[in-house]
Amino acid sequence: MITNYFMKNFDPESIKGRSLKRLSKKPAYTNIEKDGAIEQYTEEQAEMIAEAARYGENLQREMKWDTSRGFSSVKHMARLVGKKLDRKRSAVGTLICTHTTFDKNHTVLGQDRLSNLGKDVLNVNEESDYDENIQVSDGRIGTPSKALVPWWDPDYSYTLPIGAHGRNSNGFSYVVAQTKSIQYWNKSWSTIKKYADQLSDFYAKGGWDGYKYLTVPVVQGEIRTAYLGESDNTAGQVFILDTLDIEAADRYYTRQFLYIEVATSEGIQRWEEVQNLTTCNSTAKKFEIQILDDLSGTAIIFGDGINGAVPENGAGITLHYLKTDGAEGNTPNKFSFNDSIEGAEIPPKLLVSIGFQNPWPILGGTDLEGLKEFKKNAESAYAKNYKTIHTLTEFREQLNTISPIYLLKYKVKTGFEKQVVNSLEIYTNKVQVTGITTTLNKLSTTEQVLFNSIINRNMNDGIIFDMSVVYKDPSIIKINSNIEIEPREKINDVELVETQLTDYLYNTYGPYVNESLDKYQQITLLKGLLSYYDNIASENSLDMIELDQQRVEYEMDGTVKITWDLPAAVMDNLGANKTLILDEKDGYVYPFVIQINLKGIYLTMLVYKDGDKCTLKVLNKTKYTFSPAELRDQSSLVDDVDTDWLSTPANSKANATASFKVLTASSENLTVELKLPKAIIANRLEIVEAVQEYDEQNTEMESTLRRELDKSIQDGVTNFAFSFIPADKTIKFSDWNTILYYNNIGVYVKQ
């Protein structure tokens, strides 16, 4: 490389001087020195070399100028592979839309029941006082007056068309991305829930979605139009728009909002965006969008008649797009909407009101690419020009751009699927996808059908490797973490510091961070905390691995048995007795923790193990994270222990008690079971009143228990979770479909 210092030695006189100095060492130099022609020739040669050096210096200065522009220089180079700066992307998710209670005369009978969502423990599939299409008393057990109600009117319904919108509590707009209409409910709910096959089929088809409420796909942003001007029929016309907020329009629900209308003498033509005009033929009605290098605006570029068509002379050009707020428009908190909807189609005869709410976060919004992301994404830019996916890595990176359902955390792998046809085993190549949505749940049966269908349709349009895609249920493992710190210097406002540290770890490592962990490492949160906060003299942490229920069985001994299986794992070392469980630490045996949610009644159960015997205690309050001190000293929890909950009520005919067993505990497997008296569950699920006897021999009562518990679990309002303290500091789970993430994080200051 030629430097400025080096350039000072490349003026003509310096070059000539060095040349003569070299010549002076030749034997015939005396004769050369007397020859004036040679001296003149040396001067000319020096001038030519100096001119080349000056040109090199000029090029170097230009290169330095490009480099000094930083990001711009990278963008110039990236154009060689067709890479452009990626635009902002909108958050994509789903909202619940539902209606007020009304009778068949369209008289509003009560409050907007949607307003209870987020303020009360409200399951959107909970039974209401209108499910039989007749109004019954609000005096039923539970809170039927707060439950959502089905649509009654056979002649009229309301519709949410594409473009209808509502706002969250921060004022950000969300636009409906798929037209949805409510349906008339004319079925017998008592008949459906009476028979297991009918109930299973009902939920497989979406359950109450479409009758009591609508699950509505939405995209963050506001629909905008911009008149760009008239075409002058020249090649490569460029129109500049003074905004950087045009949504990327490269995902299933967002691409429909970006297009151009060209008003020609023959009518309105619709033109679509293309990643690169060089991929188009001369008649393609396409346009290209580029962010300007200085980030001052956005360029809309038309073809030159060779690559892409040229709009006819005088044609008016109007851009339709979604104005997005990018990452700022994400809605990370549940129940953050203002309920109202604009643009809904409600017949004037209907007096009901409808509204939005989000029982889960809505995420996925991103800002303009930074330099790091730009460099990383440049590699796949060439394939993106042709809308093809060459490799599994590209498919993994682009999954959420073609998926109809946004996956917050997901994994992808290739595999085989075996089918038996006429007694022959046929193996088919498959791309397997597992993951969870922003609800932190796996895809429902209906969502899986939609996911597989849309993904494969998109893949068939552009994929190169010949594989179909199939969704596989994930094995979900959560981590509940508690960190105690002792500060080096005294903290005046302990509560404020605890909140700040907890919020930092939750936002950095919590459940709504996109990436799924590839393994559990105890040190992860500690390192993150130390990088953020330096007033720490010592720390004491306790992590608990949590599994949701795996199997629910109905025993003949008057109990319901819940069994959990830990997926196979690879560890850095083995705990005491070669188990996955931390049997002993500092001379103390730590308990297992079981979280129980029976239809909105939350309970925490501690299981203290002494040899083969287990002692169960139930806390009246819900706890997800425990400090080592809390678990070592029962006295800190003694006031919260409810011993009555564990045994069958005295008036019940069933003679059963709660019990817990560790069935297997080794380096390869951990299987545990919990048994709960059916009488307790029947009372908690309000199948029988607390004062009423539960009789297992009563087949109708037993059938009701099984049906109601299965339905409650399927609805997601009842679940059982088992947690244990791992013996190992590092655990990698062997099953590829394991989705591992931090669920609850607590930080506490001890001083």
JOWOQUI-V460621 format. One record per backbone hydrogen bond with DSSP energy under -1.0 kcal/mol. CO is the residue of the C=O (numbers start at 0). NH is the residue of the N-H. E is the energy in kcal/mol with one decimal. If there is no record, write none. Layout:
CO,NH,E
CO,NH,E
//
This chain:
2,6,-1.9
3,7,-1.1
5,8,-1.3
6,9,-2.2
10,14,-2.1
11,15,-2.8
12,16,-2.6
13,17,-2.1
14,18,-2.1
15,19,-2.7
16,20,-1.9
17,21,-1.9
18,22,-2.4
19,23,-2.0
21,24,-1.2
22,25,-2.3
25,28,-1.4
27,31,-1.8
28,32,-2.8
29,33,-1.0
31,34,-1.2
34,38,-1.4
35,39,-2.2
36,40,-2.4
37,41,-2.4
38,42,-2.0
39,43,-2.3
40,44,-2.5
41,45,-2.3
42,46,-2.1
43,47,-2.3
44,48,-2.4
45,49,-2.4
46,50,-2.4
47,51,-2.1
48,52,-2.2
49,53,-2.6
50,54,-2.2
51,55,-2.3
52,56,-2.5
53,57,-2.2
54,58,-2.4
55,59,-2.6
56,60,-2.4
57,61,-2.1
58,62,-2.6
59,63,-2.6
60,64,-2.1
61,65,-2.4
62,66,-2.6
63,67,-2.5
66,69,-2.3
68,71,-1.8
69,73,-1.4
70,74,-2.2
71,75,-2.2
72,76,-1.8
73,77,-2.3
74,78,-1.2
76,79,-1.7
77,80,-1.7
77,82,-2.2
78,81,-1.2
85,368,-1.4
87,247,-2.4
88,365,-1.7
90,219,-2.7
92,217,-3.0
94,215,-3.0
95,356,-1.3
96,213,-2.6
97,354,-1.9
100,108,-1.6
102,105,-2.2
106,102,-1.7
111,114,-1.6
112,115,-1.6
113,116,-1.7
115,118,-1.6
115,119,-2.5
119,121,-1.5
122,125,-2.2
128,135,-1.6
129,132,-2.0
142,145,-1.8
150,184,-2.8
157,181,-2.0
158,344,-3.1
159,179,-2.0
160,163,-2.1
163,175,-3.6
164,341,-3.3
165,173,-2.8
166,337,-1.9
167,170,-2.3
171,167,-2.1
172,220,-3.0
173,165,-1.9
174,218,-2.4
175,162,-1.9
179,159,-3.4
187,191,-2.0
188,192,-2.6
194,198,-2.5
195,199,-2.6
196,200,-2.2
197,201,-2.3
198,202,-2.1
199,203,-2.1
200,204,-1.4
201,206,-2.6
202,205,-1.5
205,208,-1.8
207,210,-2.3
207,211,-2.4
207,212,-1.2
209,182,-3.3
212,209,-4.3
213,96,-2.3
215,94,-2.3
216,176,-2.9
217,92,-2.1
218,174,-3.6
221,322,-3.2
223,320,-2.6
225,318,-3.2
228,316,-2.6
230,313,-3.3
236,301,-2.5
238,299,-3.1
240,242,-2.3
240,297,-2.7
244,323,-2.4
250,254,-2.2
253,256,-1.6
254,257,-1.2
258,319,-3.1
259,270,-3.2
260,317,-2.3
261,263,-1.0
261,268,-2.6
262,315,-1.2
263,266,-1.1
266,263,-2.7
268,261,-2.8
270,259,-2.4
271,286,-1.7
275,278,-1.8
276,279,-2.1
280,283,-1.0
280,307,-1.9
283,285,-1.9
283,308,-2.7
284,271,-1.8
286,273,-2.6
287,300,-3.4
289,298,-3.5
291,294,-2.2
296,291,-2.4
297,240,-3.1
298,289,-2.4
299,238,-2.4
300,287,-2.8
302,235,-2.1
307,304,-2.5
308,302,-1.1
311,314,-1.8
314,230,-2.2
315,262,-2.8
316,227,-2.6
316,228,-1.1
317,260,-2.7
318,225,-2.5
319,258,-2.0
320,223,-3.2
321,246,-2.5
322,221,-2.0
324,327,-1.2
325,328,-1.2
326,329,-1.5
330,361,-2.6
335,168,-3.9
337,339,-1.1
338,355,-1.7
341,164,-2.8
344,158,-2.1
346,349,-1.9
352,99,-1.5
354,97,-1.6
356,95,-3.2
357,334,-3.8
361,330,-3.1
362,91,-1.9
365,88,-2.1
369,373,-2.5
370,374,-2.2
371,375,-1.9
372,376,-2.6
373,377,-1.1
377,380,-1.2
379,383,-1.7
380,384,-1.4
382,387,-1.9
383,386,-1.2
388,463,-1.8
390,394,-2.0
391,395,-2.5
392,396,-2.2
393,397,-2.0
397,400,-1.5
398,401,-1.4
398,402,-1.3
408,435,-2.2
410,433,-2.2
412,431,-3.2
414,429,-2.6
416,427,-2.2
418,425,-3.7
420,423,-1.9
423,420,-2.8
425,418,-2.7
427,416,-2.1
428,467,-1.1
429,414,-2.4
430,469,-2.4
431,412,-2.2
432,471,-3.1
433,410,-2.6
435,407,-1.5
435,408,-1.4
436,439,-2.2
440,436,-2.3
443,447,-2.5
444,448,-1.8
445,449,-2.0
446,450,-3.0
447,451,-2.8
448,452,-2.1
449,453,-2.6
450,454,-2.5
451,455,-2.0
452,456,-1.9
453,457,-2.3
454,458,-2.6
455,459,-2.3
458,462,-3.6
461,388,-1.0
464,466,-1.6
467,430,-3.2
469,432,-2.3
474,738,-2.3
476,740,-1.7
477,545,-3.4
478,742,-2.6
478,743,-1.1
479,543,-2.4
480,745,-2.4
481,541,-2.7
482,747,-2.8
483,539,-2.7
484,749,-3.2
485,536,-3.3
485,537,-1.5
492,496,-1.9
493,497,-2.7
494,498,-2.2
495,499,-2.6
496,500,-2.7
497,501,-2.4
498,502,-2.8
499,503,-2.2
500,504,-2.3
501,505,-2.7
502,506,-2.7
503,507,-1.8
504,508,-3.0
505,509,-1.8
509,512,-1.6
519,730,-2.4
520,523,-1.6
522,526,-2.6
523,527,-1.9
524,528,-2.6
525,529,-2.5
526,530,-1.8
528,532,-2.5
533,535,-1.7
537,485,-2.7
539,483,-3.0
541,481,-2.4
543,479,-2.7
544,723,-1.8
545,477,-2.4
546,721,-2.8
550,562,-2.1
552,560,-3.0
557,677,-2.8
558,554,-2.3
559,675,-2.2
560,552,-2.7
561,673,-2.7
562,549,-1.2
562,550,-1.7
563,671,-1.8
567,733,-3.0
569,731,-3.1
574,577,-1.7
575,578,-1.1
578,574,-1.3
579,726,-1.7
580,582,-1.6
584,587,-1.5
587,584,-2.0
591,606,-2.5
592,722,-3.1
593,604,-3.4
594,720,-2.8
595,602,-3.0
596,718,-1.7
597,600,-1.3
600,597,-2.5
602,595,-3.1
603,618,-3.7
604,593,-3.2
605,616,-2.4
606,591,-2.3
607,614,-3.0
609,612,-1.8
612,609,-3.2
614,607,-3.0
616,605,-3.2
617,641,-4.3
618,603,-1.2
626,630,-1.8
627,631,-1.9
628,632,-2.2
632,635,-1.5
633,636,-2.1
633,637,-1.1
636,639,-1.9
637,640,-1.4
639,619,-2.7
642,645,-1.1
645,657,-1.9
648,651,-2.0
655,647,-1.1
658,674,-3.0
660,672,-2.5
663,670,-2.4
668,665,-3.2
669,565,-2.8
670,662,-2.0
670,663,-1.7
671,563,-2.7
672,660,-2.4
673,561,-3.1
674,658,-1.9
675,559,-2.9
676,680,-1.7
677,681,-2.9
678,682,-2.0
679,683,-2.7
680,684,-2.7
681,686,-2.7
681,687,-1.3
682,685,-1.1
688,691,-1.9
693,652,-1.0
694,697,-1.4
696,698,-1.1
697,701,-2.6
698,702,-2.6
699,703,-2.1
700,704,-2.2
701,705,-2.2
702,706,-2.5
703,707,-2.9
704,708,-2.6
705,709,-2.6
706,710,-2.4
707,711,-2.4
708,712,-2.5
709,713,-2.5
710,714,-2.4
711,716,-1.6
711,717,-1.4
716,599,-1.1
718,596,-2.5
720,594,-2.6
721,546,-2.9
722,592,-2.2
723,544,-2.8
724,581,-2.4
728,521,-2.5
729,571,-1.5
730,519,-3.3
731,569,-3.6
734,737,-1.5
736,474,-2.2
738,476,-2.8
739,516,-2.3
740,478,-1.8
743,480,-2.9
745,482,-2.5
747,484,-2.6
//
